[in-house]
């Protein structure tokens, strides 16, 4: 352990706790690969293939490029055409270990909970024979290219713990957009990207996020904190050492922020403590 880091659960992330999450992943049968490359397994998902999946009424947030002219003209209402395509079972795990994530008022820092959430998703994909890649944004960018198997997931767990230690020692101030740009080179078109971050960490990153979501399925796992979910009801004294104030906390209104993110084409998952 690097000198000076508090070795306390919830503050310091360990590879052992991420490895233990393997036993919590649901048991799944393994698919037969389509190719020799790890993670190439058939999956029937909405995409841009040749087989029609469904035609349904347009709802806000749908890609207007998928409008079906015939159904729209016939009904007088916009309709969307969804198609099937065969896709590789691949996922890129993007862990935000920058300064906004190195904070928490409950049992664990946001960054620690983010790593646990990503590891659980990675073990699920690895358990069914898929390919998992990892990208960590903190004191510096670090990456592991996609591969399959428990051994590779164990390497990802070790890398997450190592990069988290580095982030605690030297928090990275850089924008998330740099990591999102790198994710476009690590995740193939049609792949899935799971980003564990918080609303505070997305400042200036929306253009890069929209570009990443254009040809990939992107999920933002937003780490909520106890203070955001249920802030203390009584008055609190706030001081900077020279002056003091009395304040009351209220839950933040994030509706506008979440609507703007959904309009970028991403899926949102609010992860409670």
Residue pairs with C-beta under 8 A, 6 or more apart in sequence:
1 7
1 12
1 165
2 165
2 166
2 168
2 169
4 169
5 12
5 165
5 168
5 169
6 12
9 17
9 107
9 108
10 104
10 106
10 107
10 108
10 109
10 112
11 108
11 109
11 112
11 168
12 112
12 164
12 165
12 168
13 111
13 112
13 115
13 160
13 161
13 164
13 165
14 161
15 154
15 157
15 158
15 160
15 161
15 162
17 116
18 115
18 116
18 119
18 157
18 160
18 161
19 154
19 157
21 116
21 119
21 120
21 123
22 123
22 127
22 150
22 153
24 120
24 123
25 120
25 123
25 124
25 126
25 127
26 124
26 127
27 127
28 124
28 127
28 128
29 128
30 128
30 129
31 41
31 42
31 89
31 128
31 129
32 41
33 39
33 40
33 41
33 129
34 40
34 41
34 42
34 86
34 88
37 88
37 131
38 129
38 131
38 146
38 147
38 148
38 149
39 88
39 89
39 90
39 125
39 129
39 130
39 131
39 132
39 146
39 147
39 148
40 88
40 89
40 131
41 88
41 89
41 128
41 129
41 130
42 86
43 86
43 87
43 88
43 89
44 84
44 86
45 84
45 85
45 87
46 53
46 82
46 83
46 84
47 83
47 84
47 85
47 87
47 190
48 83
48 85
49 83
49 84
49 85
49 86
50 83
50 85
51 83
51 84
51 85
52 81
52 82
52 83
52 84
53 82
53 83
53 84
54 81
54 82
55 68
55 71
55 79
55 80
55 81
55 82
56 79
56 80
56 82
57 77
57 78
57 79
57 80
58 64
58 67
58 77
58 78
58 79
58 80
61 262
61 263
61 265
62 80
63 80
63 265
66 80
66 81
66 82
67 78
67 79
67 80
67 81
68 79
68 80
68 81
71 79
71 81
72 78
72 79
85 190
87 190
87 191
88 130
88 131
88 188
88 190
88 191
89 125
89 128
89 129
89 130
89 131
90 125
90 130
90 131
90 132
90 133
90 146
90 187
90 188
90 191
90 192
91 121
91 122
91 125
91 130
91 131
91 132
91 133
91 191
91 192
91 193
91 194
92 132
92 133
92 134
92 135
92 146
92 183
92 186
92 187
92 191
92 192
92 193
92 194
93 118
93 119
93 121
93 122
93 132
93 133
93 134
93 135
93 156
93 194
93 196
94 118
94 134
94 135
94 136
94 137
94 179
94 180
94 183
94 193
94 194
94 195
94 196
94 197
95 111
95 114
95 115
95 118
95 134
95 135
95 136
95 137
95 138
95 160
95 163
95 164
95 196
96 111
96 114
96 137
96 138
96 176
96 179
96 195
96 196
96 197
96 198
96 201
97 111
97 114
97 136
97 137
97 138
97 139
97 163
97 164
97 167
97 172
98 137
98 138
98 167
98 171
98 172
98 173
98 174
98 176
98 201
99 171
99 172
99 173
100 110
100 197
100 198
100 200
100 201
101 109
101 110
101 111
101 114
101 197
101 198
101 201
101 223
102 109
102 110
102 111
102 167
102 168
102 171
103 109
103 110
103 225
104 110
104 112
104 113
104 225
104 226
105 225
105 226
105 227
106 225
106 226
106 273
107 273
108 116
108 273
110 198
110 223
110 225
111 164
111 167
112 164
113 223
113 271
113 273
114 196
114 197
114 221
114 223
115 160
115 161
115 164
115 196
117 196
117 221
117 223
117 271
118 134
118 160
118 194
118 196
118 221
119 153
119 156
119 157
119 160
121 194
122 132
122 134
122 153
122 156
123 153
125 131
125 132
126 132
126 148
126 149
126 150
126 152
126 153
129 148
130 148
131 146
131 147
131 148
132 146
132 147
132 148
132 152
132 153
132 156
133 143
133 144
133 145
133 146
133 147
133 186
133 187
134 143
134 144
134 156
134 159
134 160
135 141
135 142
135 143
135 144
135 179
135 182
135 183
135 186
136 142
136 143
136 159
136 160
136 163
137 172
137 174
137 176
137 178
137 179
138 163
138 164
138 166
138 167
138 171
138 172
139 163
139 166
139 167
139 169
139 170
139 171
139 172
140 166
140 172
141 178
141 179
141 182
142 159
142 163
143 182
143 186
144 152
144 155
144 156
144 159
145 186
146 186
175 203
175 204
175 205
176 197
176 201
176 202
176 204
176 205
176 208
177 204
177 205
177 207
177 208
180 195
180 205
180 208
180 209
180 211
180 212
181 208
183 193
183 195
183 212
184 211
184 212
184 216
187 193
187 212
187 216
189 215
189 216
190 215
190 216
190 217
191 216
191 217
192 216
192 217
192 218
192 219
193 212
193 216
193 217
193 218
193 219
194 219
194 221
195 218
195 219
195 220
195 221
196 221
196 223
196 271
197 220
197 221
197 222
197 223
198 222
198 223
198 224
198 225
199 222
199 254
199 257
202 209
202 220
202 261
206 260
206 261
206 264
209 218
209 220
209 261
209 264
209 266
210 264
210 265
212 218
213 264
213 265
213 266
214 265
217 267
218 265
218 266
218 267
219 266
219 267
219 268
219 269
220 261
220 266
220 267
220 268
220 269
221 269
221 271
222 268
222 269
222 270
222 271
223 271
224 270
224 271
224 272
224 273
225 273
226 273
227 249
228 251
228 252
229 251
229 272
229 273
230 251
231 249
231 250
231 251
232 249
234 248
235 246
235 247
235 248
236 246
236 247
236 248
236 249
237 244
237 245
237 246
238 244
238 245
238 246
238 247
239 245
258 268
261 268
262 268
